[in-house]
Every structure is written in C-alpha cells, then in structure tokens.
C-alpha cells in the first residue's frame, strides 16, 4: 500500500457547490475508484493564510500498477462526467508537475 497526498486550489465562489457534490458522490464514480485500487479517499477544504482556498486529498493505493489503474479511472464515462462537473471548481497550482491536475506531494 502506498499513501498519496495531493493539493489543488478551490475557487471560493464554488466552495458550496463542491462540498455539496462530495456529500453525494455518484455511485459509479465510487465503484470505479474502488475498482482501481484506491482506498480511504478523502478531500479536505481549507483556507490558508494567503486567503486562498485549497483542497487536500488523501488516498491509499493498494494495486500493483498505479499508472494503468489511473488510466482506467480516467477513461471511465462516469468519472469523466464527474470531472466535468468538479474540475471547473478547481485551480491547478503553478508548481505542479507537467501532466498533473492535482499537485502530488511527497511523503516524508
């Protein structure tokens, strides 16, 4: 099992919408997340001292091929529709790696 921590900005005008959506995540999205070996996935909104809102995401990956599982996740029709709803609420961080939407943090 490998733990992941990720960070992304949250547009303040979308805070309520984002929290409401995550209070009732679509069953197909939850099923695909589990099928792709992701466990204990949680997202925490917080406002930092800079006044901006951020989302901290945490999950545990239990599979053997992270890249393949993430590709399967991103190809799922329910997940694509979910991201179409939630991505406009988010702001990618400038210092994330190329190809990342959420900035992946290194565990210490």
BAROMAR-78638 format. One record per residue (C-alpha): residue in one letter; z negated, y negated, x negated. Coordinates in steps of 0.2 Angstrom, whole numbers, plus 5000, padded with zeros to 4 digits. Layout:
BEGIN
aZYX;...
This chain:
BEGIN
x500050005000;x500449834994;x499749675001;x500849515004;x500349335007;x501649205012;x501649025016;x502848915026;x502748735034;x502548715053;x503248565062;x501748485071;x502748455086;x503048645088;x501248695085;x500848735103;x502448825106;x502248935090;x500448985094;x500949025112;x502449135106;x501249235095;x500049265108;x501349375117;x502449445103;x503949545111;x503649725111;x505249765102;x504849655088;x503149735086;x503849905086;x505149865073;x503849785062;x502849945063;x504450055060;x504749955044;x503050005037;x502149835040;x500349845045;x499049725048;x500249575050;x499349415054;x499849225054;x498549085052;x499048905056;x498148775046;x498248595041;x498048545023;x497348385016;x499148315014;x499148305033;x500548435035;x500348605045;x500648765036;x500748945041;x499849085030;x500549255034;x499749415028;x500349595029;x500149765021;x501749865016;x501550055017;x503350105014;x504250164998;x505750044998;x505249865003;x507049795001;x507849925013;x506449905026;x506649715026;x508549735028;x508249855043;x507049725050;x508249585048;x509649675056;x508649715072;x509349625088;x507549585095;x506949525078;x508549415076;x508249335094;x506349315089;x506849225073;x508049115083;x506549055093;x505249035079;x506248985064;x506548805071;x504648785072;x504548815053;x504948715037;x505348805022;x504448755006;x505448674992;x504748784979;x505148954987;x506249074978;x508049074982;x508449184997;x506649165004;x506249085020;x504349115019;x503649075001;x502949244994;x501349214984;x500749324970;x499149424972;x497849404959;
